[in-house]
Amino acid sequence: MRNAGAVVAALLAVTAPLGAAGAEHTVVIDAMTFKPAVLTLRKGDRVVFRNQDLVPHTATAQGRFDSGVIPVGASWSVDPKTAGRVDYVCLLHPSMKAVLVVR
């Protein structure tokens, strides 16, 4: 039992350090808009798109991500890993546009 403490300490050291996971941000899809229209986040943060509108939508950034159709009441998430400006649209409603600014 004397080594039990050392074993527990070794197991705890293997877990991810606190703060290693990114923050979570929410983009609400409602009234044919992405809210917020501009979201600033850090690489590795998670962005959750929640469709609270009356119709399905997508969140699509050419070459970066594509949610596919997000049904009414559903959500989809992405973890941007590259810094820069990411313009995205709803492919079903091309007038719906917004921006992620990844630092």
C-alpha atoms as an extended CHARMM CRD file, in Angstrom:
* protein
*
       103  EXT
         1         1  MET       CA              0.0000000000        0.0000000000        0.0000000000  PROA      1               0.0000000000
         2         2  ARG       CA              2.9630000000        2.2730000000        0.4290000000  PROA      2               0.0000000000
         3         3  ASN       CA              3.2690000000        2.5910000000       -3.3860000000  PROA      3               0.0000000000
         4         4  ALA       CA             -0.4650000000        3.2140000000       -3.8980000000  PROA      4               0.0000000000
         5         5  GLY       CA              0.0310000000        6.9670000000       -3.5160000000  PROA      5               0.0000000000
         6         6  ALA       CA              2.7800000000        6.9360000000       -6.1440000000  PROA      6               0.0000000000
         7         7  VAL       CA              0.5760000000        4.9840000000       -8.5490000000  PROA      7               0.0000000000
         8         8  VAL       CA             -2.3060000000        7.4320000000       -8.0990000000  PROA      8               0.0000000000
         9         9  ALA       CA              0.0490000000       10.3870000000       -8.5980000000  PROA      9               0.0000000000
        10        10  ALA       CA              1.4360000000        8.8240000000      -11.7750000000  PROA      10              0.0000000000
        11        11  LEU       CA             -2.0480000000        8.2160000000      -13.1630000000  PROA      11              0.0000000000
        12        12  LEU       CA             -3.1010000000       11.7870000000      -12.4350000000  PROA      12              0.0000000000
        13        13  ALA       CA              0.0000000000       13.1270000000      -14.1820000000  PROA      13              0.0000000000
        14        14  VAL       CA             -1.0960000000       11.4030000000      -17.4110000000  PROA      14              0.0000000000
        15        15  THR       CA             -4.3860000000       13.3200000000      -17.6240000000  PROA      15              0.0000000000
        16        16  ALA       CA             -4.5750000000       16.5160000000      -19.6730000000  PROA      16              0.0000000000
        17        17  PRO       CA             -3.5050000000       19.6470000000      -17.8240000000  PROA      17              0.0000000000
        18        18  LEU       CA             -6.2100000000       22.0360000000      -16.6850000000  PROA      18              0.0000000000
        19        19  GLY       CA             -7.0560000000       24.5720000000      -19.3150000000  PROA      19              0.0000000000
        20        20  ALA       CA             -5.8280000000       22.3600000000      -22.1790000000  PROA      20              0.0000000000
        21        21  ALA       CA             -9.2770000000       22.2400000000      -23.7560000000  PROA      21              0.0000000000
        22        22  GLY       CA            -10.4740000000       25.3170000000      -25.5910000000  PROA      22              0.0000000000
        23        23  ALA       CA            -13.4650000000       27.4060000000      -24.7090000000  PROA      23              0.0000000000
        24        24  GLU       CA            -16.9160000000       26.7230000000      -26.1490000000  PROA      24              0.0000000000
        25        25  HSD       CA            -18.7810000000       29.4140000000      -28.0940000000  PROA      25              0.0000000000
        26        26  THR       CA            -22.3360000000       29.2700000000      -29.4090000000  PROA      26              0.0000000000
        27        27  VAL       CA            -23.6410000000       30.6500000000      -32.6720000000  PROA      27              0.0000000000
        28        28  VAL       CA            -27.4390000000       30.7060000000      -32.6530000000  PROA      28              0.0000000000
        29        29  ILE       CA            -29.1880000000       30.3630000000      -35.9860000000  PROA      29              0.0000000000
        30        30  ASP       CA            -32.4880000000       32.2190000000      -35.7300000000  PROA      30              0.0000000000
        31        31  ALA       CA            -34.6360000000       34.5030000000      -37.8870000000  PROA      31              0.0000000000
        32        32  MET       CA            -32.4730000000       33.6560000000      -40.9300000000  PROA      32              0.0000000000
        33        33  THR       CA            -29.2960000000       34.9990000000      -39.2800000000  PROA      33              0.0000000000
        34        34  PHE       CA            -26.1820000000       33.7330000000      -37.5060000000  PROA      34              0.0000000000
        35        35  LYS       CA            -25.8580000000       35.3750000000      -34.0630000000  PROA      35              0.0000000000
        36        36  PRO       CA            -23.3170000000       36.7660000000      -33.4690000000  PROA      36              0.0000000000
        37        37  ALA       CA            -22.4750000000       37.8050000000      -37.0140000000  PROA      37              0.0000000000
        38        38  VAL       CA            -18.8000000000       38.0790000000      -36.0370000000  PROA      38              0.0000000000
        39        39  LEU       CA            -17.2720000000       35.7790000000      -33.4160000000  PROA      39              0.0000000000
        40        40  THR       CA            -13.6580000000       36.0420000000      -32.2450000000  PROA      40              0.0000000000
        41        41  LEU       CA            -12.1110000000       32.9170000000      -30.7330000000  PROA      41              0.0000000000
        42        42  ARG       CA             -8.8080000000       31.0890000000      -30.2740000000  PROA      42              0.0000000000
        43        43  LYS       CA             -7.4550000000       28.1340000000      -32.2270000000  PROA      43              0.0000000000
        44        44  GLY       CA             -8.8530000000       24.9630000000      -30.6880000000  PROA      44              0.0000000000
        45        45  ASP       CA            -11.9440000000       26.6150000000      -29.2210000000  PROA      45              0.0000000000
        46        46  ARG       CA            -15.1870000000       24.8710000000      -30.0980000000  PROA      46              0.0000000000
        47        47  VAL       CA            -17.9860000000       26.6370000000      -31.9600000000  PROA      47              0.0000000000
        48        48  VAL       CA            -21.4400000000       25.1090000000      -31.5630000000  PROA      48              0.0000000000
        49        49  PHE       CA            -24.0300000000       26.0970000000      -34.1500000000  PROA      49              0.0000000000
        50        50  ARG       CA            -27.5640000000       25.7510000000      -32.7010000000  PROA      50              0.0000000000
        51        51  ASN       CA            -30.4400000000       25.9010000000      -35.1490000000  PROA      51              0.0000000000
        52        52  GLN       CA            -33.3140000000       27.6090000000      -33.3690000000  PROA      52              0.0000000000
        53        53  ASP       CA            -34.9320000000       28.7710000000      -36.5990000000  PROA      53              0.0000000000
        54        54  LEU       CA            -38.0680000000       27.3840000000      -38.2580000000  PROA      54              0.0000000000
        55        55  VAL       CA            -36.1520000000       25.8010000000      -41.1750000000  PROA      55              0.0000000000
        56        56  PRO       CA            -32.9440000000       23.7800000000      -41.6780000000  PROA      56              0.0000000000
        57        57  HSD       CA            -29.6340000000       25.5580000000      -42.3470000000  PROA      57              0.0000000000
        58        58  THR       CA            -25.9460000000       24.8810000000      -42.9750000000  PROA      58              0.0000000000
        59        59  ALA       CA            -22.7620000000       26.5160000000      -41.7030000000  PROA      59              0.0000000000
        60        60  THR       CA            -20.2710000000       26.2790000000      -44.5480000000  PROA      60              0.0000000000
        61        61  ALA       CA            -16.8320000000       27.8580000000      -44.9940000000  PROA      61              0.0000000000
        62        62  GLN       CA            -15.3800000000       26.7830000000      -48.3200000000  PROA      62              0.0000000000
        63        63  GLY       CA            -12.3050000000       24.6480000000      -47.7330000000  PROA      63              0.0000000000
        64        64  ARG       CA            -12.5750000000       24.9280000000      -43.9270000000  PROA      64              0.0000000000
        65        65  PHE       CA            -15.7850000000       23.2680000000      -42.7140000000  PROA      65              0.0000000000
        66        66  ASP       CA            -19.2370000000       22.1680000000      -43.8070000000  PROA      66              0.0000000000
        67        67  SER       CA            -21.9150000000       21.2180000000      -41.3210000000  PROA      67              0.0000000000
        68        68  GLY       CA            -24.2060000000       19.6090000000      -43.8360000000  PROA      68              0.0000000000
        69        69  VAL       CA            -27.8620000000       20.2900000000      -43.1270000000  PROA      69              0.0000000000
        70        70  ILE       CA            -28.5230000000       21.2210000000      -39.4830000000  PROA      70              0.0000000000
        71        71  PRO       CA            -32.1630000000       20.2970000000      -38.8080000000  PROA      71              0.0000000000
        72        72  VAL       CA            -34.4890000000       22.5050000000      -36.7730000000  PROA      72              0.0000000000
        73        73  GLY       CA            -33.6490000000       22.1050000000      -33.0630000000  PROA      73              0.0000000000
        74        74  ALA       CA            -30.3030000000       20.4100000000      -33.7520000000  PROA      74              0.0000000000
        75        75  SER       CA            -26.7130000000       21.5460000000      -33.3510000000  PROA      75              0.0000000000
        76        76  TRP       CA            -23.3240000000       20.9340000000      -34.9610000000  PROA      76              0.0000000000
        77        77  SER       CA            -19.8410000000       21.9010000000      -33.8160000000  PROA      77              0.0000000000
        78        78  VAL       CA            -16.3920000000       22.6170000000      -35.2130000000  PROA      78              0.0000000000
        79        79  ASP       CA            -12.9830000000       23.2360000000      -33.5970000000  PROA      79              0.0000000000
        80        80  PRO       CA            -11.0710000000       25.6750000000      -35.8430000000  PROA      80              0.0000000000
        81        81  LYS       CA             -7.3630000000       24.8600000000      -35.7800000000  PROA      81              0.0000000000
        82        82  THR       CA             -5.9940000000       27.5130000000      -38.1490000000  PROA      82              0.0000000000
        83        83  ALA       CA             -5.7730000000       31.2260000000      -37.3690000000  PROA      83              0.0000000000
        84        84  GLY       CA             -7.3720000000       33.7490000000      -39.6770000000  PROA      84              0.0000000000
        85        85  ARG       CA            -10.6670000000       35.1160000000      -40.8820000000  PROA      85              0.0000000000
        86        86  VAL       CA            -13.2420000000       32.4650000000      -41.7850000000  PROA      86              0.0000000000
        87        87  ASP       CA            -16.2290000000       33.6960000000      -43.7650000000  PROA      87              0.0000000000
        88        88  TYR       CA            -19.1170000000       31.2440000000      -43.7700000000  PROA      88              0.0000000000
        89        89  VAL       CA            -22.6200000000       31.0170000000      -45.2130000000  PROA      89              0.0000000000
        90        90  CYS       CA            -25.7500000000       28.9180000000      -45.1800000000  PROA      90              0.0000000000
        91        91  LEU       CA            -25.7600000000       27.0520000000      -48.4950000000  PROA      91              0.0000000000
        92        92  LEU       CA            -29.5540000000       26.7950000000      -48.3530000000  PROA      92              0.0000000000
        93        93  HSD       CA            -29.9450000000       30.5570000000      -47.8040000000  PROA      93              0.0000000000
        94        94  PRO       CA            -26.8930000000       32.3090000000      -49.3410000000  PROA      94              0.0000000000
        95        95  SER       CA            -27.8660000000       35.7140000000      -47.9620000000  PROA      95              0.0000000000
        96        96  MET       CA            -27.0440000000       34.3530000000      -44.4810000000  PROA      96              0.0000000000
        97        97  LYS       CA            -23.3800000000       35.2110000000      -43.9060000000  PROA      97              0.0000000000
        98        98  ALA       CA            -21.1310000000       35.5240000000      -40.8690000000  PROA      98              0.0000000000
        99        99  VAL       CA            -17.4610000000       35.4890000000      -39.8230000000  PROA      99              0.0000000000
       100       100  LEU       CA            -15.2430000000       33.6190000000      -37.3770000000  PROA      100             0.0000000000
       101       101  VAL       CA            -12.0220000000       35.4060000000      -36.4530000000  PROA      101             0.0000000000
       102       102  VAL       CA             -9.6100000000       32.7460000000      -35.1930000000  PROA      102             0.0000000000
       103       103  ARG       CA             -6.5770000000       34.0220000000      -33.2650000000  PROA      103             0.0000000000
